[in-house]
Amino acid sequence: MAPSDSNMPNGTSDRTNTVEKLTSLKEALSDLISTLKEPATQVELNATLHDPEALPHREIGTIAAQVVDILEDAKHMLQPSQLVLADHFMGLFLSLSFTKSLLICLALGYYLSSKSLVAVVSFKIPDILGQRPGLTVSQLAESAGAREDRLRPVMRLLYNNGLFVYDAASDTYTNNSRSNLLKSDHWTQWHTWVELYATEFYDMARGIPDSLRTGSTRTAAQINYDTDDDIFTYFQKRGWLPRVHRAFNASQIAQAAGILADYPWHDVADRVILDIGGGGGALLASLLREYPTNHTRPFFHSDDGQFSDVGDRVSAEDLIAGDFLAGPIPRYEVYVMKWCLHNWLDPDVKRILQNIRDAIVVQEKSRLVVLDAVLQDGAMGRLAQYGDVQMLMTAKGRERTEKEWRQLAETSGWKVQSIYILRNAWAPKTVWDAI
């Protein structure tokens, strides 16, 4: 049934006013886009926001994020409802974004865009365009061993989602700063996230509806795979765990520059840092390379080890096995926990924090540095929002707001001294410094 006029705003004057406002907005945005497309502005934006070899400019990045949120609010108010629904069950929730954030949004997004992204990575389209830019779909298909008629709509969808450059006059595609990051030889190795999150993790999401039912105890992943094993045990049994570690390690390397630059590690450069739940050791290896006076306790000692270049500063006795839930924790002045606490619900997080508080040697530079997401609303906060659902899906954990982090700190004997935004971190990650 078609809507009647009674469902529309009352009064011709109101309608005229709305038309005038929207017309004015359209003209202002058109002028803005024209300005942003000016060659000099494009060069500046690429240098300050989209250069994969450098951190984004702090002030420009902050203002750009605010602009994105404002535009996203406008998008929500103006888009037809059916289009918003289609974004969620057919397409990709997408707006202006930064290069690395956009790639992760694509990998964690919705099924057509997600699987199209998997397809171009699987067929190494970014690699082919890296070697031979400006190819037609026919040439791409021949090089990749793909069907031209099926590759064309996939490329069109991804181009309209911000990947690749398309020249209509020549009907050719070229990489842009985003698709360049997906090349298999790119140092960030972001393609490993696409290959993992838009495949196995994508499959897990099928279990989300049933996991929400009252009385459900299995995670979405356990429901999808019909197992009571935790996700890491299940992946290990199937030989998938190395892919998880490759993706996680790649993300740590890709985000290391911002972690090193945007937290004052020089304050503790003369102290031993104990990384609790340190994973593969990538964070501390980065710290050791940056600060020659630093020493740490977390693959350092074999000749072909990933971090053998700093192995002489990590003694064998400093690689400590333990259970941070059960305790006790070795006594030091400086502790770091990176992307760990979000795996646990509040009671366990409190126990972990209390165990560290009981162990810490209180001195002038004593602190616990927590690298984790701070959950927030808005378009630029959506990766943490994705992460929050992902944690309930896989680990019975959660992301937390600033208020929730502060409450956890206070109830476990800590005080959050400061929070730092880390550039190029894909949540974006933040650090809170608890003393």
LOSEKOL-817524 format. One record per residue (C-alpha): residue number from 1; x, y, z. Coordinates in steps of 0.05 Angstrom, whole numbers, always signed. Example, Ala and Ser with C-alpha at 12.3 -4.5 7.8 and 13.67 -1.06 7.14 Angstrom:
<bagus>
{bagu 1,{+246,-90,+156}},
{bagu 2,{+273,-21,+143}},
</bagus>
This chain:
<bagus>
{bagu 1,{+0,+0,+0}},
{bagu 2,{+28,+68,-19}},
{bagu 3,{+35,+120,+35}},
{bagu 4,{-17,+174,+36}},
{bagu 5,{-5,+249,+41}},
{bagu 6,{-25,+244,+115}},
{bagu 7,{+41,+209,+128}},
{bagu 8,{+80,+267,+100}},
{bagu 9,{+101,+331,+137}},
{bagu 10,{+41,+378,+145}},
{bagu 11,{+40,+444,+108}},
{bagu 12,{+69,+468,+43}},
{bagu 13,{+113,+518,+79}},
{bagu 14,{+145,+463,+120}},
{bagu 15,{+159,+423,+58}},
{bagu 16,{+188,+484,+22}},
{bagu 17,{+233,+498,+82}},
{bagu 18,{+258,+426,+82}},
{bagu 19,{+272,+429,+7}},
{bagu 20,{+310,+494,+16}},
{bagu 21,{+352,+465,+73}},
{bagu 22,{+369,+402,+35}},
{bagu 23,{+385,+441,-28}},
{bagu 24,{+431,+486,+12}},
{bagu 25,{+464,+425,+44}},
{bagu 26,{+473,+392,-24}},
{bagu 27,{+506,+454,-53}},
{bagu 28,{+552,+461,+8}},
{bagu 29,{+572,+388,+5}},
{bagu 30,{+583,+392,-71}},
{bagu 31,{+629,+452,-60}},
{bagu 32,{+665,+413,-5}},
{bagu 33,{+675,+352,-49}},
{bagu 34,{+700,+396,-106}},
{bagu 35,{+750,+427,-59}},
{bagu 36,{+773,+359,-33}},
{bagu 37,{+782,+335,-105}},
{bagu 38,{+828,+392,-123}},
{bagu 39,{+896,+362,-142}},
{bagu 40,{+935,+400,-88}},
{bagu 41,{+885,+379,-35}},
{bagu 42,{+887,+306,-59}},
{bagu 43,{+962,+306,-53}},
{bagu 44,{+958,+335,+17}},
{bagu 45,{+904,+286,+40}},
{bagu 46,{+942,+227,+12}},
{bagu 47,{+1005,+250,+48}},
{bagu 48,{+972,+266,+115}},
{bagu 49,{+917,+213,+120}},
{bagu 50,{+928,+156,+70}},
{bagu 51,{+1003,+144,+66}},
{bagu 52,{+1013,+71,+89}},
{bagu 53,{+1085,+85,+105}},
{bagu 54,{+1071,+142,+154}},
{bagu 55,{+1027,+159,+212}},
{bagu 56,{+967,+205,+198}},
{bagu 57,{+977,+277,+216}},
{bagu 58,{+948,+284,+286}},
{bagu 59,{+907,+348,+278}},
{bagu 60,{+883,+333,+207}},
{bagu 61,{+865,+262,+227}},
{bagu 62,{+825,+286,+287}},
{bagu 63,{+786,+337,+246}},
{bagu 64,{+774,+287,+190}},
{bagu 65,{+746,+237,+240}},
{bagu 66,{+698,+290,+265}},
{bagu 67,{+676,+306,+194}},
{bagu 68,{+663,+232,+181}},
{bagu 69,{+619,+228,+243}},
{bagu 70,{+579,+290,+222}},
{bagu 71,{+570,+262,+152}},
{bagu 72,{+549,+195,+180}},
{bagu 73,{+496,+228,+223}},
{bagu 74,{+469,+263,+160}},
{bagu 75,{+471,+197,+123}},
{bagu 76,{+428,+163,+177}},
{bagu 77,{+376,+219,+175}},
{bagu 78,{+371,+222,+99}},
{bagu 79,{+378,+151,+73}},
{bagu 80,{+315,+112,+55}},
{bagu 81,{+300,+58,+107}},
{bagu 82,{+302,+1,+56}},
{bagu 83,{+372,+22,+35}},
{bagu 84,{+396,+21,+107}},
{bagu 85,{+368,-50,+114}},
{bagu 86,{+400,-71,+48}},
{bagu 87,{+468,-46,+73}},
{bagu 88,{+462,-95,+131}},
{bagu 89,{+435,-157,+97}},
{bagu 90,{+466,-149,+28}},
{bagu 91,{+520,-98,+27}},
{bagu 92,{+571,-59,+67}},
{bagu 93,{+560,-5,+118}},
{bagu 94,{+609,+45,+90}},
{bagu 95,{+626,+118,+94}},
{bagu 96,{+689,+161,+87}},
{bagu 97,{+745,+128,+126}},
{bagu 98,{+819,+122,+134}},
{bagu 99,{+858,+72,+92}},
{bagu 100,{+872,+17,+143}},
{bagu 101,{+805,+26,+178}},
{bagu 102,{+769,+18,+112}},
{bagu 103,{+804,-47,+96}},
{bagu 104,{+784,-77,+163}},
{bagu 105,{+713,-51,+154}},
{bagu 106,{+711,-88,+88}},
{bagu 107,{+738,-152,+120}},
{bagu 108,{+689,-149,+178}},
{bagu 109,{+630,-122,+139}},
{bagu 110,{+571,-154,+104}},
{bagu 111,{+568,-213,+59}},
{bagu 112,{+570,-188,-13}},
{bagu 113,{+626,-138,-1}},
{bagu 114,{+662,-187,+46}},
{bagu 115,{+661,-245,-3}},
{bagu 116,{+678,-200,-62}},
{bagu 117,{+738,-175,-23}},
{bagu 118,{+759,-247,-8}},
{bagu 119,{+752,-262,-83}},
{bagu 120,{+798,-206,-107}},
{bagu 121,{+850,-224,-53}},
{bagu 122,{+845,-298,-71}},
{bagu 123,{+856,-282,-145}},
{bagu 124,{+911,-233,-127}},
{bagu 125,{+879,-175,-164}},
{bagu 126,{+918,-123,-123}},
{bagu 127,{+983,-159,-139}},
{bagu 128,{+967,-160,-213}},
{bagu 129,{+950,-86,-214}},
{bagu 130,{+1012,-71,-174}},
{bagu 131,{+1054,-101,-230}},
{bagu 132,{+1011,-76,-289}},
{bagu 133,{+967,-17,-271}},
{bagu 134,{+911,+6,-317}},
{bagu 135,{+882,-62,-338}},
{bagu 136,{+813,-75,-366}},
{bagu 137,{+770,-127,-332}},
{bagu 138,{+783,-173,-391}},
{bagu 139,{+858,-166,-381}},
{bagu 140,{+851,-175,-305}},
{bagu 141,{+808,-237,-315}},
{bagu 142,{+859,-268,-363}},
{bagu 143,{+917,-254,-316}},
{bagu 144,{+879,-280,-255}},
{bagu 145,{+846,-341,-286}},
{bagu 146,{+777,-313,-272}},
{bagu 147,{+713,-306,-312}},
{bagu 148,{+708,-235,-340}},
{bagu 149,{+632,-233,-335}},
{bagu 150,{+634,-250,-261}},
{bagu 151,{+695,-209,-243}},
{bagu 152,{+666,-145,-271}},
{bagu 153,{+609,-136,-220}},
{bagu 154,{+656,-154,-163}},
{bagu 155,{+705,-100,-185}},
{bagu 156,{+648,-50,-194}},
{bagu 157,{+622,-63,-124}},
{bagu 158,{+690,-56,-91}},
{bagu 159,{+707,+6,-132}},
{bagu 160,{+643,+39,-108}},
{bagu 161,{+662,+19,-37}},
{bagu 162,{+728,+57,-42}},
{bagu 163,{+776,+3,-67}},
{bagu 164,{+814,+12,-133}},
{bagu 165,{+812,+70,-183}},
{bagu 166,{+767,+62,-243}},
{bagu 167,{+776,+102,-307}},
{bagu 168,{+711,+102,-346}},
{bagu 169,{+741,+129,-410}},
{bagu 170,{+789,+70,-417}},
{bagu 171,{+748,+21,-376}},
{bagu 172,{+810,+4,-334}},
{bagu 173,{+827,-7,-261}},
{bagu 174,{+887,+14,-221}},
{bagu 175,{+905,+4,-148}},
{bagu 176,{+893,+61,-99}},
{bagu 177,{+924,+70,-30}},
{bagu 178,{+873,+21,+0}},
{bagu 179,{+879,-36,-50}},
{bagu 180,{+955,-28,-49}},
{bagu 181,{+953,-51,+24}},
{bagu 182,{+923,-117,+1}},
{bagu 183,{+982,-137,-42}},
{bagu 184,{+1012,-202,-16}},
{bagu 185,{+1081,-171,-10}},
{bagu 186,{+1059,-108,+26}},
{bagu 187,{+1095,-102,+93}},
{bagu 188,{+1030,-92,+132}},
{bagu 189,{+1002,-159,+108}},
{bagu 190,{+931,-136,+115}},
{bagu 191,{+910,-189,+65}},
{bagu 192,{+917,-240,+122}},
{bagu 193,{+859,-207,+158}},
{bagu 194,{+815,-213,+97}},
{bagu 195,{+834,-286,+88}},
{bagu 196,{+816,-301,+160}},
{bagu 197,{+760,-254,+182}},
{bagu 198,{+718,-258,+118}},
{bagu 199,{+723,-334,+118}},
{bagu 200,{+725,-373,+184}},
{bagu 201,{+704,-314,+227}},
{bagu 202,{+650,-298,+176}},
{bagu 203,{+623,-369,+184}},
{bagu 204,{+621,-361,+260}},
{bagu 205,{+573,-303,+253}},
{bagu 206,{+518,-351,+232}},
{bagu 207,{+514,-371,+305}},
{bagu 208,{+499,-301,+331}},
{bagu 209,{+423,-305,+330}},
{bagu 210,{+420,-371,+369}},
{bagu 211,{+474,-346,+418}},
{bagu 212,{+427,-290,+439}},
{bagu 213,{+372,-336,+464}},
{bagu 214,{+357,-338,+538}},
{bagu 215,{+395,-395,+570}},
{bagu 216,{+446,-401,+513}},
{bagu 217,{+515,-417,+540}},
{bagu 218,{+553,-431,+475}},
{bagu 219,{+585,-374,+437}},
{bagu 220,{+565,-361,+365}},
{bagu 221,{+628,-396,+343}},
{bagu 222,{+613,-458,+384}},
{bagu 223,{+542,-459,+358}},
{bagu 224,{+565,-453,+285}},
{bagu 225,{+619,-506,+292}},
{bagu 226,{+578,-549,+340}},
{bagu 227,{+633,-556,+392}},
{bagu 228,{+644,-542,+465}},
{bagu 229,{+717,-527,+453}},
{bagu 230,{+739,-455,+460}},
{bagu 231,{+755,-424,+393}},
{bagu 232,{+830,-429,+400}},
{bagu 233,{+827,-503,+418}},
{bagu 234,{+780,-516,+359}},
{bagu 235,{+825,-478,+311}},
{bagu 236,{+886,-514,+337}},
{bagu 237,{+854,-583,+325}},
{bagu 238,{+840,-564,+253}},
{bagu 239,{+907,-533,+239}},
{bagu 240,{+879,-463,+231}},
{bagu 241,{+915,-430,+289}},
{bagu 242,{+977,-411,+249}},
{bagu 243,{+933,-367,+204}},
{bagu 244,{+905,-333,+266}},
{bagu 245,{+975,-319,+291}},
{bagu 246,{+997,-293,+223}},
{bagu 247,{+939,-244,+221}},
{bagu 248,{+949,-221,+292}},
{bagu 249,{+1024,-213,+283}},
{bagu 250,{+1013,-175,+218}},
{bagu 251,{+966,-127,+252}},
{bagu 252,{+1016,-115,+308}},
{bagu 253,{+1070,-98,+258}},
{bagu 254,{+1024,-53,+218}},
{bagu 255,{+1003,-16,+281}},
{bagu 256,{+1070,-13,+315}},
{bagu 257,{+1088,+57,+291}},
{bagu 258,{+1029,+89,+324}},
{bagu 259,{+1038,+49,+388}},
{bagu 260,{+1111,+72,+393}},
{bagu 261,{+1098,+144,+374}},
{bagu 262,{+1035,+160,+413}},
{bagu 263,{+1051,+133,+482}},
{bagu 264,{+1110,+161,+523}},
{bagu 265,{+1150,+97,+527}},
{bagu 266,{+1212,+139,+539}},
{bagu 267,{+1186,+148,+610}},
{bagu 268,{+1200,+75,+624}},
{bagu 269,{+1257,+63,+575}},
{bagu 270,{+1305,+48,+632}},
{bagu 271,{+1259,-3,+665}},
{bagu 272,{+1244,-77,+655}},
{bagu 273,{+1174,-84,+624}},
{bagu 274,{+1135,-148,+638}},
{bagu 275,{+1085,-162,+582}},
{bagu 276,{+1029,-203,+613}},
{bagu 277,{+997,-250,+563}},
{bagu 278,{+1048,-225,+512}},
{bagu 279,{+1029,-270,+453}},
{bagu 280,{+1084,-274,+401}},
{bagu 281,{+1125,-217,+430}},
{bagu 282,{+1117,-167,+373}},
{bagu 283,{+1101,-108,+418}},
{bagu 284,{+1162,-116,+462}},
{bagu 285,{+1207,-131,+403}},
{bagu 286,{+1185,-63,+374}},
{bagu 287,{+1200,-29,+441}},
{bagu 288,{+1269,-61,+445}},
{bagu 289,{+1286,-37,+375}},
{bagu 290,{+1263,+33,+391}},
{bagu 291,{+1294,+40,+460}},
{bagu 292,{+1364,+9,+467}},
{bagu 293,{+1362,+17,+543}},
{bagu 294,{+1297,-23,+551}},
{bagu 295,{+1295,-94,+575}},
{bagu 296,{+1237,-141,+573}},
{bagu 297,{+1210,-209,+592}},
{bagu 298,{+1172,-246,+536}},
{bagu 299,{+1214,-325,+390}},
{bagu 300,{+1278,-289,+412}},
{bagu 301,{+1333,-340,+420}},
{bagu 302,{+1337,-384,+357}},
{bagu 303,{+1380,-358,+300}},
{bagu 304,{+1320,-356,+253}},
{bagu 305,{+1273,-329,+306}},
{bagu 306,{+1227,-272,+286}},
{bagu 307,{+1257,-226,+339}},
{bagu 308,{+1328,-255,+343}},
{bagu 309,{+1357,-186,+331}},
{bagu 310,{+1339,-166,+402}},
{bagu 311,{+1346,-235,+433}},
{bagu 312,{+1409,-216,+471}},
{bagu 313,{+1367,-170,+514}},
{bagu 314,{+1317,-223,+534}},
{bagu 315,{+1346,-276,+580}},
{bagu 316,{+1317,-346,+581}},
{bagu 317,{+1297,-339,+654}},
{bagu 318,{+1257,-278,+635}},
{bagu 319,{+1208,-319,+594}},
{bagu 320,{+1160,-336,+650}},
{bagu 321,{+1103,-386,+645}},
{bagu 322,{+1044,-371,+690}},
{bagu 323,{+969,-360,+699}},
{bagu 324,{+951,-288,+709}},
{bagu 325,{+882,-309,+733}},
{bagu 326,{+907,-355,+788}},
{bagu 327,{+970,-315,+804}},
{bagu 328,{+1017,-298,+834}},
{bagu 329,{+1047,-251,+782}},
{bagu 330,{+1122,-236,+783}},
{bagu 331,{+1138,-170,+817}},
{bagu 332,{+1160,-112,+772}},
{bagu 333,{+1150,-37,+766}},
{bagu 334,{+1121,-35,+696}},
{bagu 335,{+1070,-82,+665}},
{bagu 336,{+1037,-82,+596}},
{bagu 337,{+974,-119,+574}},
{bagu 338,{+958,-114,+500}},
{bagu 339,{+892,-135,+469}},
{bagu 340,{+881,-186,+525}},
{bagu 341,{+830,-160,+575}},
{bagu 342,{+775,-156,+523}},
{bagu 343,{+776,-233,+522}},
{bagu 344,{+747,-234,+592}},
{bagu 345,{+683,-213,+627}},
{bagu 346,{+685,-165,+685}},
{bagu 347,{+695,-213,+744}},
{bagu 348,{+756,-244,+712}},
{bagu 349,{+784,-176,+691}},
{bagu 350,{+778,-152,+762}},
{bagu 351,{+815,-213,+787}},
{bagu 352,{+871,-202,+736}},
{bagu 353,{+878,-129,+753}},
{bagu 354,{+878,-143,+827}},
{bagu 355,{+932,-196,+818}},
{bagu 356,{+975,-145,+781}},
{bagu 357,{+961,-92,+834}},
{bagu 358,{+983,-140,+889}},
{bagu 359,{+1047,-155,+851}},
{bagu 360,{+1070,-86,+828}},
{bagu 361,{+1132,-55,+859}},
{bagu 362,{+1109,+16,+875}},
{bagu 363,{+1161,+66,+852}},
{bagu 364,{+1159,+134,+817}},
{bagu 365,{+1152,+103,+747}},
{bagu 366,{+1108,+44,+766}},
{bagu 367,{+1048,+33,+720}},
{bagu 368,{+1005,-16,+683}},
{bagu 369,{+997,+2,+610}},
{bagu 370,{+934,-28,+580}},
{bagu 371,{+927,-28,+504}},
{bagu 372,{+854,-42,+488}},
{bagu 373,{+796,-10,+451}},
{bagu 374,{+752,+43,+483}},
{bagu 375,{+682,+31,+457}},
{bagu 376,{+646,+93,+430}},
{bagu 377,{+588,+111,+386}},
{bagu 378,{+594,+143,+317}},
{bagu 379,{+620,+123,+249}},
{bagu 380,{+693,+127,+270}},
{bagu 381,{+678,+82,+329}},
{bagu 382,{+647,+26,+288}},
{bagu 383,{+709,-19,+287}},
{bagu 384,{+706,-24,+363}},
{bagu 385,{+631,-37,+355}},
{bagu 386,{+648,-94,+307}},
{bagu 387,{+699,-118,+357}},
{bagu 388,{+648,-118,+413}},
{bagu 389,{+603,-165,+374}},
{bagu 390,{+663,-206,+353}},
{bagu 391,{+685,-216,+425}},
{bagu 392,{+617,-243,+446}},
{bagu 393,{+618,-286,+383}},
{bagu 394,{+685,-319,+397}},
{bagu 395,{+711,-311,+467}},
{bagu 396,{+654,-293,+515}},
{bagu 397,{+689,-226,+523}},
{bagu 398,{+672,-154,+507}},
{bagu 399,{+699,-86,+489}},
{bagu 400,{+687,-30,+540}},
{bagu 401,{+671,+44,+543}},
{bagu 402,{+716,+93,+579}},
{bagu 403,{+667,+95,+637}},
{bagu 404,{+668,+19,+643}},
{bagu 405,{+745,+17,+641}},
{bagu 406,{+749,+69,+695}},
{bagu 407,{+700,+31,+739}},
{bagu 408,{+739,-34,+731}},
{bagu 409,{+803,+2,+749}},
{bagu 410,{+775,+34,+811}},
{bagu 411,{+744,-30,+837}},
{bagu 412,{+810,-68,+829}},
{bagu 413,{+856,-18,+863}},
{bagu 414,{+877,+24,+804}},
{bagu 415,{+867,+94,+777}},
{bagu 416,{+866,+111,+703}},
{bagu 417,{+916,+167,+697}},
{bagu 418,{+909,+181,+623}},
{bagu 419,{+883,+154,+557}},
{bagu 420,{+921,+158,+492}},
{bagu 421,{+895,+153,+420}},
{bagu 422,{+940,+110,+377}},
{bagu 423,{+944,+131,+304}},
{bagu 424,{+935,+76,+252}},
{bagu 425,{+907,+29,+304}},
{bagu 426,{+847,-5,+273}},
{bagu 427,{+797,-1,+330}},
{bagu 428,{+827,+53,+340}},
{bagu 429,{+863,+25,+399}},
{bagu 430,{+874,+68,+460}},
{bagu 431,{+922,+62,+518}},
{bagu 432,{+902,+76,+589}},
{bagu 433,{+958,+86,+637}},
{bagu 434,{+941,+61,+706}},
{bagu 435,{+983,+75,+767}},
</bagus>
